[in-house]
Structure formats: C-alpha cells, structure tokens
Amino acid sequence: MMDSYLKENFGEVQAKNSSDEALQRWRRACWLVKNRKRRFRFTANLNKRSEADDIRRTFKGNFRVAVIVSQAALQFIQGLSDYKVPEDVKAAGFQICAEELGSIIEGHDVKKLRSHGGVEGIVDKLGTSVTNGISTSRDLYIRRKEIFGINKFAESPTRGFWFFVLEALQDMTLMILAVCAFVSLIVGIMMEGWPKGAHDGLGIVASILLVVLVTATSDYKQSLQFKDLDAEKKKIAVQVTRNGYRQKLSIYDLLPGDIVHLNIGDQVPADGLFITGYSLLINESSLTGESEPIHVGIGNPFLLSGTKVQDGSCKMLVTTVGMRTQWGKLMATLSEGGDDETPLQVKLNGVATLIEGSHWSWSGDDAMELLEFFAVAVTIVVVAVPEGLPLAVTLSLAFAMKKMMNDKALVRHLAACETMGSSTTICSDKTGTLTTNHMTVVKACICLKSKEVSSPEAALGLCSEISNSARRILLQSIFTNTGGEVVNSEDKKYEILGTPTETAILEFGLKLGGGFHEEREKSTIIKVEPFNSLKKRMGVVIELPEGGRRAHCKGASEIILAACDKVIDANGDVVLLDDSSVNYLKKTIEQFANEALRTLCLAYMEVGNEFSPENAIPTEGYTCIGIVGIKDPIRPGVKESVAICRSAGIVVRMVTGDNINTAKAIARECGILTDDGIAIEGPMFREKSDEELLELIPQIQVMARSSPLDKHKLVKHLKNTFGEVVAVTGDGTNDAPALHEADIGLAMGIAGTEVAKESADVIILDDNFSTIATVAKWGRSVYINIQKFVQFQLTVNVVALIVNFSSACLTGSAPLTAVQLLWVNMIMDTLGALALATEPPTDDLMKRPPVGRKGNFISNVMWRNILGQSLYQFVIIWYLQTKGKEAFHLTGPDSNLILNTIIFNSFVFCQVFNEISSREMEKINVFKGILKNYHFTWVSGHANCSCFEDDPRGIGIMFKVIYA
C-alpha cells in the first residue's frame, strides 16, 4: 500500500531531467513539515532557479543588444580619442589596462582593437609573446596579478556552524517543547521551589539543546563535504604556453597575456583574442543565447569565457579574467538553484509526510489538559515522524561521494549515486576505458609492404625498404595532418602532446627519422578539418614549398581506403588501385584487427592551386600511402570487472568507433562478447526497422564503427523500449546527447572533453572500466544502506508510538517521558543515520540482481523485519509495564521511577539490537565486519552509555535490579 502511495504521489521525479511541474507537485504533497528549511535544504530551489533563468535571459538580451549597438555606432565614428595608459599600469610595465581590454572584448570593438595595433599590438602591450607566453619571474608575475586580477569568480560565503544551529532550532515541534519547558520551569519553581521544581523543565531544555547541537554538527559536516566536492567539479585544466614551453594549468591560474591552446570540446577559460587556428566554431549559447555556432578567426577574433569549442582548434591570447569577463559578470547576478533532488529523497519525504499527517490528527487535542501530557504528546510526534529519512539519503550520498573520489570517480549529480546502484546495462567505450590508452604503432603496411615496427630499429629498417619519395610523403602526412604537437618540455626534452592515437603516430614518425618542426616549416597549412567521430576522418591542405597544394587525409581504414583510387607501390610509384591491391590491403586491415590492433589508413592527393580554404577538403580521389596498426593493451583487471558486472546482473556492451574485427577481438579478451552475443556495425544498426531492433538489441554485445547518433539510438531504445537502467561512457563532444539521454552518463576524466564532462553525471578520473564497476558497487551500497536505515527507523516509530499511545489511553500515563523520547529521537534520527548510512560496500552486493527501474523500495523482507522487530519490542515493553513490578519485586515509593528506568533502558537496548540487526536484512550473521565501520561502533557505544544519562540514579537503579 505504501509503495503504491509513493509511486502515485512521489513517483514522477526521475533521476535526471525531471520537469519543474513534477518537482513542484511532490513539494505540494509535503504540505506538513516540522522543519521546512532542513527538510528541503538539499533539494533544488525552484524559485531561485526561475530567478536565475530570468536574469540569464535578460543578460543575454542586453549583451546581444550591446554588441549590435556598439558595432553599428562604430560605423559612424571617424576617429577615436587617444588612449591614455594609467600611471599604475605604466609603472608595472604594461601599456594597456584591464578596463580597456574588457571594453574591446565586450563590445566586439574591431576598430578599437586596430587602434591598439590589432592582436599583435595587444600582445606587445601585455608584455607577452605568441611563441613563449608570459614570464613567471616573481616580480613581473605579482605585478601582472595586481594590475589585471586573477581568474576566479565570486562565490557565496561558506555557511558557518551557527547557521545550522539556528536552522535546527526552527523545528516546529522543538519550539513547542521549548514553550512547554519554559512553562514547566515557571510552574515547577512556583510549586516546589528551586532547584527541585526546575528538574523537568531543565531536562527538556538540555535535551533540546543536545538534539540541536548534534543535528547542527551533522549538517555542518555534510555542507563541508559538498563544498569540497563542488571544488573538485570546478577543476579544469588547459594547455598553456608559459616561459617558452607547453604545460597544463588550472583555469584559475590563468593571467592576461597567457597563450592558451584550445581544441574541440574545450571550454574557453577566459575572455581573449584569436591568434591562429583552423575551422574554429564557438558555441556561445550559454552566454548570448544564440544556438548557431559562431565562426571565430582573424576577422572576428573575440573569444568569450564560458563558451565551448564546437569544432576546430586555435591558439588564444587571454585578455580579461575573473569577474571582469562576460561570464564573470553573468555569474555575479545569478544565485544557483541547486541540484535536483534524487528519487529516493522524494520517496522518503513521502514516507515522512504520510506518517506526519497521520499523527497530527490526534496528538494535539487528546492531551491538552495537563502540561506533562501535552509535552509527551508533542514528543511522540517528534519521535514518530521520521524526519531523518530524507536527510539520511543525503548523508549516505555525501559519504559515498567522498569515498568514490578516493576510488577515482567524481560524482557531479547526487542522483547518479543511487541510480548507478539500479543500473542493468553499461554501454562502454573501448579506447581508454577497456584499454590502457597508451598506444604504440607496432605494425605498418607502407607501399604494400607489411612490417613489424614496434622498435626504433625495426622502424628504420622499414625506411630502407621504401623509396625516398614515399618516405617524404609518409613523414609529411604524419607531421602535417595531426592534431598533436611535439614541444619542448620544462627540462628541454621533447614531449608529444595530443590524443593517444595522435601521440602514437607522431612517435612512429620520429622513429622513422622525421622531425616535426622541420616538416612544419617546409610547408604552409591552408585548411584543417579536425577529426570528427561522425566522419571518422581528419584532413589538411598544405601549400608546398615548390608550389602547388596537397591534401592529406587519415582515419578509419575502410573509409579512407574506399576514398582511394591509387596507391604507392613497392617502387615508390603511384599506380591505380586494382582489385588485387585492394584485396591485399583489406586482408592486411583484417589481419591487424584480428590481432586487436587499431588500424588507420593514411592517404594524400594533389589538389592544385585552384583549391580555396573556403572549400571543403575532397572526400575521394586519394592515393593510399599505407596502413598502421596501433596496439592498445587491455587494462589490468578489466576482465575480472566485467565478470563481476555479469554476476551482478549488469549487461556490459562495447560501443566503439573501431573496426569490427578489432572490437570483437578486444571484447572477447575482456569477456564481453560471448557465444550467444552479436557484434554489429553502426551503419547496419541504423538501417534496421523498429521491429527488427526489438529482437536484435537484447543480443547486441558489441557495436563497431558506431557514430554518436548510433550510441544515442541504442541508449534510447534500451531505456524506453526495454525499461533498462542504462549507464553510458563517453569522452567526445558528440557523445553529449547519449550522456544526457542515459540514466547515468559517465565521462572520461583524462580523455574526455569539457563538453562531455558537463553532460555527464559521474566523471571517471582514471578512465578505467574497473572504476565503473566500483561506482556500481557504491551505488548499490547507497541504496541498501538507506533501506537499512528506513527499516530501523520505521521500527522505532511503530514501537514508540504504540507503546506511549496505548499506555496513555489504557493506564493514563506514558512510560517514556518527553526527555527520554527526545534522547531516543537524537539517537534514531542523526546518529542512527550516521551509523547505517555509512556502511562500506561489500563484494556480496555484486552477487545479487539489480533493482532495476520498477523495484519496490520497501521490500517484503523489510516489512517482515519491521513487523517482527516491532512485535518483539512491543511484547517486551508491554510485559515490563504490566508485570515489571512483580517480576523485579519492586515496592516502595520509588517503584514507579525504577520501573520506568528499566523500561527506558530496555527500550534503548532494543533499539541498539534493532540497529545491529538492520545491518543485514536477510543474513543471520549481523555482526560480520561490524568493527570495520567505526561510525557504527561509536554510535552503538554512545547509545549504550546514553541509557543512564537521562536519570542520574539510573546506574544505581540498574545495579539494584540486577542484584535483586
């Protein structure tokens, strides 16, 4: 019944992409809340979010208008007043101030830029160099920071401990109890004098203060954990040239004058100017609201912080940082609305609301005659309402998120923790996730000659077997048609930068005796089309030193080979690509792929001087240079992790852009592809009808040569048609739709672009599949731990409510006082959550089937345990209340006090046993691993000690009873 109620009223909230209507609806269902601020602290503030959206829209509109107006006004301005450098800027050694730079970028002011000598003039005035970057000598570095500021944005101040104390004090029932305590003090002192008459009132006050302090401490620690995790999310590194060499720097360390290298998928880290680059498209929708990407180049050199590189690459001069950037100004006006609440938080809010509503109907009216009964009635509500349930979710998620950071997984959205525990399918990339991403060219087929080239000697041996003209073409193709670069490192040694594939090919070129800079200087690059996972190729057009233009192309072997109609033969001559040559090359590709090698084909063609940079690079008519086979070893432990996922009922599918034979070989080695599984290519998959996909998708274990749209289509069908809970890995900009569509998007921390990371729910910091399996285990741990706490707390709710209510109705007195109930509530709400929500995961979690999308949160096993524990506790407490005096031979004036002390201690010990029993919901041995969780050990010990802290005579009474 409860599950159907929760699904009906609180089931519309999804793990991600929930509508504002659904979020509002469940809030309205929670109409009665003891402490609204605390209950809804870790949920999205929809009012602030709406305000932020309005501000963002206004800002975007104003920004567009400002740009248009400034550009139109410039057409009527014939001259500019001379710019005067401020004295402090001049004294620091610079010739332009931060405000002037900001006005140039903000207004897209081309004319003002020209008045300063263009980009080159700004470079000189900032005291930097296009080739070497800024100098970080101490004095100059400090002066640069003082004049231009740092690249950090204003953040909301950290909430202190006393903020959470005040928040805890706003609990409605605690306020009522405080009033009761005050009245009790006045009446008690008037009737019995000081200090005897103040005992009851001071006891309630002390209990309230203790509950508040423990609650505030727990909440304060949680807020610090989330602040640390937020700081981790904001860590973004970029490639920068400083002191004459390339290096990786945090975006927060950037200064005006820095030379930043941007590639597809990167976030622009500050406002700046385009220096050089190719085919650069910038998505400014986050700032200006324009959905169409903007082409940035010499004519429009303005780059804005917070925008994304949609295509191409460039070298950028940083001009404005921090709060002076357009992004900084926008951030200053926004107040964040927070993350959406998780489905478990919503459901447990529903449980609390259901119980809350059912108790207020009687607790406020039946016991108003006497102050003591009223205090007890209110305290019953405090205990009976499981206010800690939603907060237990947050505590468990915060604990899991912190521990997952140690396991190389950064959780960006809270809901991902619990959703990952329900996952039934993982669609994983191959390169870098299942493999090490440390690539090396080990085989090559150049000029129709295949050879092992893993060592420098073998590579040089290949050079001696091919003609000089073929070698020159090969080196030219390697060093000009690349997204990588060979640079000097800090210790003056060369370093290869770029993707692992680019790095492997450049290293192969160096083994062949080539030089990166020598080849680059021989020719001039006219046009570049960067690698795109949709086209699976990249190309470049160069101007040759002897005249003429040549296009180079490389990419997926079958695609590039299909674009060739000629080949360089063994003699170095260009000949037509006949059937025998095609068959030989296809056989070579298949042979390399069957050895689990990644294959790439290199080709070129003469395009003539008539080629224009505005034209697209040709897609056919190429001459095949050769094929390289790149080895990317399987990561250690991947096979075992795949087996663990399989035993946990999670289906692992490989989705890759590689050759199908390479993909099958790797998948078999990892244990993904089984005898009853299917491997399919993306083009074939996208041609299938919906009816065919219904039969095909459950059997697909490998998808090769897939495009991002194929991945998105697969994920959508798995989710919507088959009801699977899908986790998807991605690293490229084009993976963003699939990451967004999946229940859990997993972005790669090393190989992933900023666009992919922003669309993901979890960032795998080491790009390792074993970490994904660990995330799944932690997700299950979160889910199980919250189930344990729900079982524990509902049992206490039921017993405390029935015992006090039935006793009050039948005997006219309650065995548990307000102070005692408050004490139990503290143990139950805060300390109980700390003990059970922080249980570490065990390997047994990955031996049970996944919960899936439609599993009931409160299971039949939990109902069995709750009812069994409740019955057992009620029988004990009721027996003590009715037969306790006879059983312990209690007589005299203190007999009631002694009996109530026994009942309270028995009740607390029952909860300690209940808490220990809740550690395992199905197994008999509940003590296994209990000492490994020091939180649990500490809470259990504290609960035992607390038995005697309510009554100073409690210890003596218990010894008296035991002795008797």
KATAMO-V386933 format. One record per backbone hydrogen bond with DSSP energy under -1.0 kcal/mol. CO is the residue of the C=O (numbers start at 0). NH is the residue of the N-H. If there is no record, write none. Layout:
co=CO nh=NH
co=CO nh=NH
//
This chain:
co=0 nh=4
co=1 nh=5
co=2 nh=6
co=3 nh=7
co=4 nh=8
co=5 nh=9
co=18 nh=22
co=19 nh=23
co=20 nh=24
co=21 nh=25
co=22 nh=26
co=23 nh=27
co=24 nh=28
co=25 nh=29
co=28 nh=30
co=33 nh=171
co=34 nh=38
co=35 nh=39
co=39 nh=42
co=43 nh=45
co=44 nh=48
co=45 nh=49
co=46 nh=50
co=47 nh=51
co=48 nh=52
co=49 nh=53
co=50 nh=54
co=51 nh=55
co=52 nh=56
co=53 nh=57
co=54 nh=58
co=55 nh=59
co=56 nh=60
co=57 nh=61
co=58 nh=62
co=59 nh=63
co=60 nh=64
co=61 nh=65
co=62 nh=66
co=63 nh=67
co=64 nh=68
co=65 nh=69
co=66 nh=70
co=67 nh=71
co=68 nh=72
co=69 nh=73
co=72 nh=75
co=85 nh=89
co=86 nh=90
co=87 nh=91
co=88 nh=93
co=89 nh=92
co=96 nh=100
co=97 nh=101
co=98 nh=102
co=99 nh=103
co=100 nh=104
co=101 nh=105
co=102 nh=106
co=103 nh=108
co=104 nh=107
co=107 nh=109
co=108 nh=112
co=109 nh=113
co=110 nh=114
co=112 nh=117
co=113 nh=116
co=116 nh=120
co=117 nh=121
co=118 nh=122
co=119 nh=123
co=120 nh=124
co=121 nh=125
co=122 nh=127
co=123 nh=126
co=124 nh=94
co=128 nh=132
co=131 nh=243
co=133 nh=242
co=136 nh=140
co=137 nh=141
co=138 nh=142
co=139 nh=143
co=140 nh=144
co=141 nh=145
co=142 nh=146
co=143 nh=147
co=144 nh=148
co=149 nh=151
co=160 nh=164
co=161 nh=165
co=162 nh=166
co=163 nh=167
co=164 nh=168
co=166 nh=169
co=167 nh=170
co=170 nh=174
co=171 nh=175
co=172 nh=176
co=173 nh=177
co=174 nh=178
co=175 nh=179
co=176 nh=180
co=177 nh=181
co=178 nh=182
co=179 nh=183
co=180 nh=184
co=181 nh=185
co=182 nh=186
co=183 nh=187
co=184 nh=188
co=185 nh=189
co=186 nh=190
co=187 nh=191
co=188 nh=192
co=192 nh=196
co=194 nh=197
co=195 nh=198
co=197 nh=201
co=198 nh=202
co=199 nh=203
co=200 nh=204
co=201 nh=205
co=202 nh=206
co=203 nh=207
co=204 nh=208
co=205 nh=209
co=206 nh=210
co=207 nh=211
co=208 nh=212
co=209 nh=213
co=210 nh=214
co=211 nh=215
co=212 nh=216
co=213 nh=217
co=214 nh=218
co=215 nh=219
co=216 nh=220
co=217 nh=221
co=218 nh=222
co=219 nh=223
co=220 nh=224
co=221 nh=225
co=222 nh=226
co=223 nh=227
co=224 nh=228
co=225 nh=229
co=226 nh=230
co=227 nh=231
co=228 nh=232
co=229 nh=233
co=231 nh=234
co=235 nh=250
co=237 nh=248
co=238 nh=260
co=239 nh=246
co=241 nh=244
co=244 nh=241
co=246 nh=239
co=248 nh=237
co=249 nh=252
co=250 nh=253
co=254 nh=257
co=257 nh=317
co=258 nh=240
co=259 nh=315
co=261 nh=313
co=262 nh=265
co=264 nh=754
co=265 nh=308
co=267 nh=305
co=270 nh=318
co=270 nh=319
co=271 nh=302
co=272 nh=316
co=275 nh=314
co=277 nh=312
co=279 nh=295
co=280 nh=309
co=280 nh=310
co=281 nh=293
co=282 nh=307
co=283 nh=286
co=283 nh=287
co=293 nh=281
co=299 nh=296
co=300 nh=273
co=302 nh=271
co=303 nh=306
co=306 nh=267
co=307 nh=282
co=308 nh=264
co=310 nh=280
co=312 nh=277
co=313 nh=261
co=314 nh=274
co=315 nh=259
co=316 nh=272
co=317 nh=256
co=319 nh=270
co=320 nh=323
co=321 nh=324
co=324 nh=328
co=325 nh=329
co=326 nh=330
co=327 nh=331
co=329 nh=332
co=336 nh=44
co=341 nh=345
co=342 nh=346
co=343 nh=347
co=344 nh=348
co=345 nh=349
co=346 nh=350
co=347 nh=351
co=348 nh=352
co=349 nh=353
co=350 nh=354
co=351 nh=355
co=352 nh=356
co=353 nh=357
co=354 nh=358
co=355 nh=359
co=358 nh=361
co=358 nh=362
co=361 nh=365
co=369 nh=373
co=370 nh=374
co=371 nh=375
co=372 nh=376
co=373 nh=377
co=374 nh=378
co=375 nh=379
co=376 nh=380
co=377 nh=381
co=378 nh=382
co=379 nh=383
co=380 nh=384
co=384 nh=386
co=385 nh=388
co=387 nh=391
co=388 nh=392
co=389 nh=393
co=390 nh=394
co=391 nh=395
co=392 nh=396
co=393 nh=397
co=394 nh=398
co=395 nh=399
co=396 nh=400
co=397 nh=401
co=398 nh=402
co=399 nh=403
co=400 nh=404
co=401 nh=405
co=403 nh=408
co=404 nh=407
co=407 nh=764
co=409 nh=762
co=412 nh=415
co=413 nh=416
co=414 nh=418
co=415 nh=419
co=418 nh=421
co=423 nh=650
co=424 nh=726
co=425 nh=652
co=426 nh=728
co=427 nh=654
co=429 nh=433
co=429 nh=434
co=432 nh=768
co=433 nh=634
co=439 nh=630
co=441 nh=452
co=442 nh=628
co=443 nh=450
co=444 nh=626
co=445 nh=448
co=448 nh=445
co=450 nh=443
co=454 nh=458
co=455 nh=459
co=456 nh=460
co=457 nh=461
co=458 nh=462
co=459 nh=463
co=461 nh=464
co=466 nh=470
co=467 nh=471
co=468 nh=472
co=469 nh=473
co=470 nh=474
co=471 nh=475
co=472 nh=476
co=473 nh=477
co=474 nh=478
co=475 nh=479
co=476 nh=480
co=479 nh=481
co=484 nh=496
co=486 nh=494
co=488 nh=491
co=492 nh=488
co=494 nh=486
co=496 nh=484
co=498 nh=502
co=499 nh=503
co=500 nh=504
co=501 nh=505
co=502 nh=506
co=503 nh=507
co=504 nh=508
co=505 nh=509
co=506 nh=510
co=507 nh=511
co=508 nh=513
co=509 nh=512
co=514 nh=518
co=515 nh=519
co=516 nh=520
co=517 nh=521
co=523 nh=542
co=526 nh=540
co=528 nh=538
co=531 nh=535
co=535 nh=555
co=536 nh=531
co=537 nh=553
co=538 nh=528
co=539 nh=551
co=540 nh=525
co=540 nh=526
co=541 nh=549
co=542 nh=523
co=543 nh=546
co=547 nh=543
co=548 nh=606
co=548 nh=607
co=549 nh=541
co=550 nh=604
co=551 nh=539
co=552 nh=602
co=553 nh=537
co=554 nh=600
co=555 nh=559
co=556 nh=560
co=557 nh=561
co=560 nh=563
co=562 nh=620
co=562 nh=621
co=564 nh=576
co=565 nh=623
co=566 nh=574
co=568 nh=571
co=572 nh=568
co=574 nh=566
co=575 nh=577
co=577 nh=581
co=578 nh=582
co=579 nh=583
co=580 nh=584
co=581 nh=585
co=582 nh=586
co=583 nh=587
co=584 nh=588
co=585 nh=589
co=586 nh=590
co=587 nh=591
co=588 nh=592
co=589 nh=593
co=591 nh=596
co=592 nh=595
co=597 nh=629
co=599 nh=627
co=600 nh=554
co=601 nh=624
co=601 nh=625
co=602 nh=552
co=603 nh=622
co=604 nh=550
co=607 nh=610
co=611 nh=614
co=621 nh=564
co=621 nh=565
co=622 nh=603
co=623 nh=567
co=624 nh=446
co=625 nh=601
co=626 nh=444
co=627 nh=599
co=628 nh=441
co=628 nh=442
co=629 nh=597
co=630 nh=439
co=632 nh=435
co=634 nh=637
co=636 nh=640
co=637 nh=641
co=638 nh=642
co=639 nh=643
co=640 nh=644
co=641 nh=645
co=642 nh=646
co=643 nh=647
co=644 nh=649
co=645 nh=648
co=650 nh=425
co=652 nh=427
co=653 nh=702
co=655 nh=705
co=657 nh=704
co=658 nh=662
co=659 nh=663
co=660 nh=664
co=661 nh=665
co=662 nh=666
co=663 nh=667
co=664 nh=668
co=665 nh=669
co=666 nh=670
co=666 nh=671
co=673 nh=676
co=677 nh=700
co=677 nh=701
co=679 nh=703
co=680 nh=684
co=681 nh=685
co=684 nh=687
co=688 nh=692
co=689 nh=693
co=691 nh=695
co=692 nh=696
co=695 nh=698
co=696 nh=699
co=698 nh=677
co=700 nh=653
co=701 nh=679
co=702 nh=655
co=703 nh=681
co=706 nh=710
co=707 nh=711
co=708 nh=712
co=709 nh=713
co=710 nh=714
co=711 nh=715
co=712 nh=716
co=713 nh=717
co=714 nh=718
co=715 nh=719
co=716 nh=720
co=716 nh=721
co=717 nh=723
co=724 nh=423
co=724 nh=424
co=725 nh=742
co=725 nh=743
co=726 nh=426
co=727 nh=745
co=729 nh=747
co=730 nh=752
co=731 nh=734
co=732 nh=735
co=734 nh=738
co=735 nh=739
co=736 nh=740
co=737 nh=741
co=743 nh=727
co=744 nh=760
co=744 nh=761
co=745 nh=729
co=746 nh=763
co=752 nh=756
co=753 nh=757
co=754 nh=758
co=760 nh=411
co=760 nh=412
co=761 nh=746
co=762 nh=409
co=762 nh=764
co=763 nh=748
co=763 nh=766
co=768 nh=772
co=769 nh=773
co=770 nh=774
co=771 nh=775
co=772 nh=776
co=773 nh=777
co=774 nh=778
co=775 nh=779
co=776 nh=780
co=777 nh=781
co=778 nh=782
co=779 nh=783
co=780 nh=784
co=781 nh=785
co=782 nh=786
co=783 nh=787
co=784 nh=788
co=785 nh=789
co=786 nh=790
co=787 nh=791
co=788 nh=792
co=789 nh=793
co=790 nh=794
co=791 nh=795
co=792 nh=796
co=793 nh=797
co=794 nh=798
co=795 nh=799
co=796 nh=800
co=797 nh=801
co=798 nh=802
co=799 nh=803
co=800 nh=804
co=801 nh=805
co=802 nh=806
co=803 nh=807
co=804 nh=808
co=805 nh=809
co=806 nh=810
co=816 nh=820
co=817 nh=821
co=818 nh=822
co=819 nh=823
co=820 nh=824
co=821 nh=825
co=822 nh=826
co=823 nh=827
co=824 nh=828
co=825 nh=829
co=825 nh=830
co=826 nh=831
co=829 nh=833
co=830 nh=834
co=831 nh=835
co=832 nh=836
co=835 nh=838
co=841 nh=844
co=842 nh=845
co=843 nh=846
co=856 nh=858
co=858 nh=862
co=859 nh=863
co=860 nh=864
co=861 nh=865
co=862 nh=866
co=863 nh=867
co=864 nh=868
co=865 nh=869
co=866 nh=870
co=867 nh=871
co=868 nh=872
co=869 nh=873
co=870 nh=874
co=871 nh=875
co=872 nh=876
co=873 nh=877
co=874 nh=878
co=875 nh=879
co=876 nh=880
co=877 nh=881
co=878 nh=882
co=879 nh=883
co=882 nh=886
co=883 nh=887
co=884 nh=889
co=891 nh=894
co=893 nh=897
co=894 nh=898
co=895 nh=899
co=896 nh=900
co=897 nh=901
co=898 nh=902
co=899 nh=903
co=900 nh=904
co=901 nh=905
co=902 nh=906
co=903 nh=907
co=904 nh=908
co=905 nh=909
co=906 nh=910
co=907 nh=911
co=908 nh=912
co=909 nh=913
co=910 nh=914
co=911 nh=915
co=912 nh=916
co=913 nh=917
co=915 nh=918
co=916 nh=919
co=923 nh=925
co=926 nh=929
co=928 nh=931
co=932 nh=936
co=933 nh=937
co=934 nh=938
co=935 nh=939
co=936 nh=940
co=937 nh=941
co=938 nh=942
co=939 nh=943
co=940 nh=944
co=941 nh=945
co=943 nh=946
co=944 nh=947
co=950 nh=953
co=952 nh=956
co=953 nh=957
co=954 nh=958
co=955 nh=959
co=956 nh=960
co=957 nh=961
co=958 nh=962
co=959 nh=963
//
